[in-house]
Amino acid sequence: MQLAFTMAPGRGDTDRLLARLADDLTTRGLRLCGTVQINTARATAAPCDMDVRVLPDGPVLRISQNLGTRSRGCRLNPEALEAAVGLVAARLKDGADLVLINKFGKHEAEERGFRDVIAMALDRDIPVLVGLNRLNQTAFETFAGGCAVSLPPERKAIGKWIEGVVHTPSCLLDC
């Protein structure tokens, strides 16, 4: 099983890292499947809008809901997330070199979201890299059964792992 995760310390850092990585790997010819998250600041002080781009080339789906400036609840739009899951699952049937999942989040921790897509990819011997936050780390570790590799949020380390699990003729990220 070739499963890895990365966690960057700052808010949105993992999202930016994985989005840049996806762009670089696609440019270098790797067949990607999955999602990357794009956070867009709002003009107000409200939290950002959250979108996911279904790899490799879209669509982009808004996965956040605007619940108002005083709202404290979860902003995730579960229907939009499940639409992204369905698109990724359908594309995975055509194969991929690598699956990138922007986040093993609350829905995955609750046995929904991208869990089945991750399992499907691993069953097909397709390596999977996921973003993770500390809030869902225990649930992810349980899901992974001790078989996931922790990668520092650094391009060189992630590139080396990808080169080790994806058969490519040269360094993907100019390591």
N, C-alpha and C positions, 0 to 999 in steps of 0.2 A: 504494500500500500504506500502510495506516494502522496502524502498529505502534509502541508506546511501552513503555518500561520505567521503573521507579523502584526505587531502593535507599535504604533508610533505614539510618543507621549502627548503631543499637543492635539487640541480639538481640531478635527478635520485633516490632520497630517497623514493618517493612514489612507484616507480617501484620495488625497492629492498624490501620494506615492504610488498607489495602485493604478490610478488613472494615467499618470505619466508612463508607468511601466507598460500598461496595455498599449498605449500609443507606440512606444518604442518597439515592443515585440511584434506588433502588427506590421510596422514599417519594415522589420527584418524578415517578414514572411512567415511568422509563426501563426498557426490557425488557433485562434482563441475562441473560447466560449465562456459565457458568464456575464457578470455585470461589474461596472465601476460606478461609484457615486460622485455626483457633482453637486456641490453646495453653493448656492447663490445667495449673497447677502440681500436683505430687503432694505428699502429706504427707511423704514421705521426701525425701532429698536427690537422688533420682534425677532424670533429665531429665523435662521436662514431657510430658504426653500431647499428641499432635498429631491434630487432627481437621480435616476439610474439610467445609464446607457447600456443597452443590451449589446454585448459583444458579438461580432466584431464591429458592426457598422450601424447600430441602432435598431429600433427606435429609442428615443429618450422618453422615459415615463416619470411623471411627478409622483413621488411616493410619500410626500408630506401633505398634511392638511393644514389649512389656516384656521386655527381654532380660536383666534382672537388674542389680543395682547396680554390679557390676564390669565389665560389658560395655563394650567400646569400639567395637564394630562399628556399622554403619548400622542405625538403628532403624526405617527405613521399611518398611512392609508393602507390597510391590509389588502383591500381588493387590488390596488395598484401593484403592491408587492407580489401578490399571487399571479397577476398578469405577467409580470417580469419572469417569475419562476416558470410559468408555462411556456413562454417564448424560449427561455434558455433550455428547458427540457426538450423541446421540439428540435432545436438546433443541435443539441448534443447527439441526437440520433445520427447526424451526418458525420460525426467524429470531430476531434479536436486534438491539438498537440498539448494544450494546457487549459484548465478551467480556472478562472479567476472569479472569486466571489467577494464583493466589496465588504461584506460584514457577516460574521456569524453573530446575529443579534438576538433580540428578545424572541422573535418568532421561531428562530432555529432552536433557541434554548427551550422553547415550549413545544418542540417536536413538529414544527411547521416550517414554512418558508423554504429555504434552499437545502434542507437536510436530505431530501430524496435525490435531488440533483447531484449533490456531493457524493452520495452513496452510489448513484448510477455511474458517475464518472470513474470512481475508484473501482467499481466492478468491471469496467471496461479498460482498466489499466491506464487511465488518463490521469496524469498528475493534477492535483488541486492545490491552489494557494488561496487562503482566505484572510481577510482582515478581521481583527478581533479587538475587543475592548475588555478591560478588566472586569466589568460588570458581568459579562457572559463567559469568562474564562473557565470557570468550574464546569459549566454545562458543556462547553466545547471539549474540555479534557475528558469528560465522561463519554461524550459522543465518539471521540477519537480513540478511546480505549488505550491511551498511552502510545499510540502509533504516530502522532503528529510531531513534526519537527518545528521547533521554535526558531524563527529567523529574525535577526535584528532588522530594524526598519532602514536598511541601507541597500542601495542599488547593487553594490558589489556582492554582498552576501546573498541577496535574493537571486542575482544573476548566476552565481556559482551553483546554487541549489537547482535552478532551472536547467542549467547545462548538464547537471548530473542526472536529471530525470527525463529530460527531453533530448532526443538524439538529434543534435545539430552539428554541422561541420566546423563552426567557429564560434567564438565568443559572441553571445547575443547582445551584451550590454557594454562592450568595449572594456571588459574588466582588466 
